[in-house]
Structures are given as structure tokens and as C-alpha cells.
Amino acid sequence: KIMRKAFLIIFSNKRARTSKVYAAHGSFIIFTRRLLEIIKLPFDENMFLFSEEMYLARHLRAKNISTYLTKDIRIFHKEDGSMNLAKIDESSESTKSYMYYYGIRKKIDAKG
């Protein structure tokens, strides 16, 4: 979270309108129809709220698809709002998603 905030401060002070990034935070992701036709479902349902950005970033990288942050679109996001509504054990769900992601990441790299 700290790294994301630092990057956004640096990016907001740059003149460039877009910047290539490894992964986009969930609330900042917009897909084109063409991209969804290529990658199909962007997320794996075995991960809930955690590790999804890593999964998507690795999946896109394996397919040689870039992710960009742009200043041309503004999104208002209530940070951690979904966590306040969720009736889950955050630590347990985070651990399950993390372990699942690391269990499948080599498969992602192999098949894209």
C-alpha cells in the first residue's frame, strides 16, 4: 500500500500522461473488450480480494501485454471499503489467496 501511494505521488508530478506499470490496483483496472477477448476471465475465482493484482499482472506479462496508468481517467475509490463490508477473516483469506497464487504462478508463466 505504501509503495502504491508513493508511486502515485511520483506519477502525479510527472509530465507524462501515461506510465507503464507492472500491476494496477483493483479499483483502477479498466479492460478493453479486445483484451477480454484475448485473456478471457481476467481473475481466478480461487482468490478473493487478495493476490488478484499479482495474478493478473503475471498473466498479462506471460502474454506480453502491457499495463498502463493514465492521467486521462480519474477514479474515486474508497480505500478498503469492501473490507469493511466483507464478513471474512481477512488474515485467513489473504493467506489462502497468497498460497494459491504462488502454487499456480509457474503454470501461468508456462502457458501464458
C-alpha positions in Angstrom: 0.0 0.0 0.0 2.8 2.4 0.9 4.6 1.6 -2.4 1.4 2.2 -4.4 0.9 5.6 -2.7 4.5 6.6 -3.3 4.3 5.7 -7.0 1.0 7.7 -7.4 2.6 10.8 -5.9 5.6 10.5 -8.2 3.4 9.8 -11.2 1.1 12.8 -10.4 4.2 15.1 -10.5 5.4 13.8 -13.9 4.6 15.5 -17.1 3.8 12.2 -18.9 0.1 11.4 -19.4 0.7 7.7 -19.2 3.2 5.4 -17.5 3.8 1.7 -18.0 3.3 -0.3 -14.7 3.7 -3.9 -13.7 0.3 -4.2 -12.0 -2.7 -2.0 -11.4 -4.6 -1.8 -8.1 -8.0 -3.5 -8.4 -10.1 -0.3 -8.3 -8.0 1.2 -11.1 -8.4 -1.5 -13.7 -10.4 -0.9 -16.9 -10.4 -3.6 -19.6 -11.0 -3.1 -23.3 -13.3 -5.6 -25.0 -10.4 -6.7 -27.2 -8.3 -7.5 -24.1 -11.1 -9.6 -22.5 -11.4 -11.5 -25.8 -7.7 -12.4 -25.6 -7.4 -13.2 -21.9 -11.0 -14.4 -21.2 -11.8 -14.1 -17.5 -9.3 -11.7 -16.0 -9.3 -13.1 -12.5 -9.2 -16.5 -10.9 -12.2 -17.1 -8.5 -9.9 -19.0 -6.1 -8.5 -15.7 -5.0 -10.8 -13.3 -3.1 -9.7 -9.7 -2.7 -6.0 -10.7 -2.3 -3.3 -11.5 -4.8 -5.6 -10.8 -7.7 -3.4 -7.9 -9.0 -0.3 -10.1 -8.9 -2.2 -12.9 -10.7 -3.4 -10.5 -13.4 0.0 -8.8 -13.8 1.7 -12.1 -14.2 -0.9 -13.4 -16.6 -0.6 -10.3 -18.8 3.2 -10.4 -18.7 3.1 -14.0 -19.9 1.0 -12.9 -22.9 3.3 -9.9 -23.5 0.5 -7.4 -22.8 1.4 -4.2 -21.1 -0.5 -2.3 -18.3 -0.6 1.5 -18.2 -1.6 4.1 -15.7 -3.1 7.2 -17.3 -3.9 10.7 -16.0 -6.8 10.9 -18.5 -9.2 8.9 -16.4 -10.0 9.7 -12.8 -11.5 7.2 -10.4 -12.8 7.9 -6.9 -12.0 4.9 -4.7 -13.0 4.4 -1.1 -9.8 2.6 0.1 -10.6 -0.6 1.9 -14.4 -0.1 1.6 -15.1 -3.6 0.5 -13.2 -4.9 3.6 -15.5 -3.0 5.9 -18.5 -4.8 4.3 -17.0 -8.2 4.0 -17.8 -10.8 6.7 -14.5 -12.7 6.3 -11.4 -13.4 8.3 -9.0 -11.1 6.4 -5.9 -12.9 7.5 -7.2 -16.3 6.5 -8.4 -15.2 3.1 -5.2 -13.3 2.4 -3.1 -16.4 3.3 -5.3 -18.7 1.1 -5.1 -16.4 -1.9 -1.4 -15.8 -1.5 -0.7 -19.6 -1.2 -2.9 -20.3 -4.2 -1.3 -17.7 -6.3 2.2 -19.0 -5.5 1.0 -22.5 -6.2 -0.1 -21.6 -9.8 2.3 -18.9 -10.9 4.6 -21.3 -12.6 1.6 -22.6 -14.6 0.8 -19.0 -15.6 4.4 -18.5 -16.8 4.4 -21.7 -18.8 1.1 -21.3 -20.7 0.5 -17.5 -20.5 
